[in-house]
Amino acid sequence: MIFKFSDTDTEAQGNSLVRKRIITQTHTEQISLTWAFMYGAHGKVVNDLSDRAYFIIAGEGNFEVGDEKGSVNGGDVVLIPKGVPYAFDGHITYVVINAPGFVPGSDHAVR
């Protein structure tokens, strides 16, 4: 399957998160990929089903993964094992890969 950025759609969540998705519901059970723009903050969540890799394409942001905190820039990668809570913020463009594929409702908010 070949996906072009120009074929993506836009989804807004609140006032701070705007996403452009290459693959929405057409991922496989083994892997999913989402291309996104993020302006603002992504609240702390945990996913017990999938490991995640965030590849930062452009921009600047901050990630908190478990007890680790750090800044990210274009070219950086953030790995999040399943079961580890995380949050991030900033003005970034990224690709997130879930393996196995993302299942809607599998993220749970953490305080």
C-alpha positions in Angstrom: 0.0 0.0 0.0 1.3 3.5 -0.9 0.0 6.5 1.0 0.5 10.1 -0.1 0.5 13.0 2.4 -1.8 14.9 0.0 -4.5 12.2 0.4 -4.9 12.7 4.1 -7.9 14.1 6.0 -8.0 16.5 8.9 -9.4 15.9 12.3 -9.7 18.4 15.1 -9.8 17.4 18.8 -10.6 20.4 21.1 -8.7 23.6 20.5 -5.2 22.2 20.7 -4.8 19.1 18.6 -5.1 18.9 14.8 -4.3 15.6 13.1 -3.7 14.7 9.5 -4.1 10.9 9.2 -2.7 8.8 6.4 -4.3 5.6 7.7 -7.4 5.9 9.7 -9.4 2.6 10.0 -7.5 0.8 7.3 -4.5 -0.5 9.3 -3.8 -4.1 9.9 -4.1 -6.0 13.2 -0.3 -6.2 13.3 0.6 -2.5 12.7 -0.9 0.9 12.3 0.5 4.2 11.3 -0.8 7.8 11.8 0.8 10.9 10.4 -0.1 13.9 12.7 0.4 17.6 13.4 0.2 18.5 17.1 -0.2 22.0 18.4 -0.7 21.9 22.2 -0.8 19.1 24.7 -1.6 15.4 24.6 -2.8 14.3 28.0 -1.2 11.4 29.9 -2.4 8.0 28.7 -1.4 4.4 28.8 -2.0 1.7 26.2 -1.8 -1.9 27.5 -2.2 -3.4 24.0 0.5 -1.8 21.7 4.1 -0.7 21.8 4.5 2.7 20.1 7.2 4.5 18.2 6.9 8.3 17.6 9.1 9.6 14.8 9.3 13.4 15.0 9.4 14.8 11.5 9.5 18.5 12.4 9.0 21.0 15.2 9.8 21.0 18.9 8.1 19.3 21.9 8.4 17.6 25.2 7.7 14.0 26.1 7.2 12.3 29.5 7.5 8.5 29.2 7.2 6.8 32.6 9.7 8.6 34.8 11.8 10.0 31.9 11.3 13.5 30.6 13.0 15.1 27.6 12.6 17.5 24.7 12.3 16.3 21.1 13.1 17.9 17.7 12.7 16.8 14.1 14.6 13.5 13.5 14.1 12.2 17.1 12.4 8.9 17.9 10.4 8.2 21.1 9.7 4.5 22.0 6.9 3.8 24.4 6.5 0.2 25.6 2.9 -1.0 26.2 1.8 -0.4 29.7 4.0 2.7 30.2 2.1 6.0 30.8 3.2 9.0 28.6 2.2 12.5 27.7 3.6 15.1 25.3 3.2 18.7 24.2 4.6 21.1 21.6 4.3 22.1 18.0 5.3 19.0 16.2 4.7 16.9 13.1 5.1 13.2 13.7 4.4 9.7 12.6 3.2 7.2 15.3 3.4 3.5 14.7 1.5 1.0 16.9 2.3 -2.7 17.0 0.0 -4.5 17.2 -2.3 -2.1 15.4 -4.1 0.6 17.3 -7.5 -0.4 18.6 -9.9 2.5 19.3 -10.6 2.8 23.0 -7.4 1.1 24.0 -5.8 4.3 25.5 -6.7 5.1 29.1 -6.2 8.4 30.7 -3.8 8.6 33.6 -3.7 11.3 36.3 
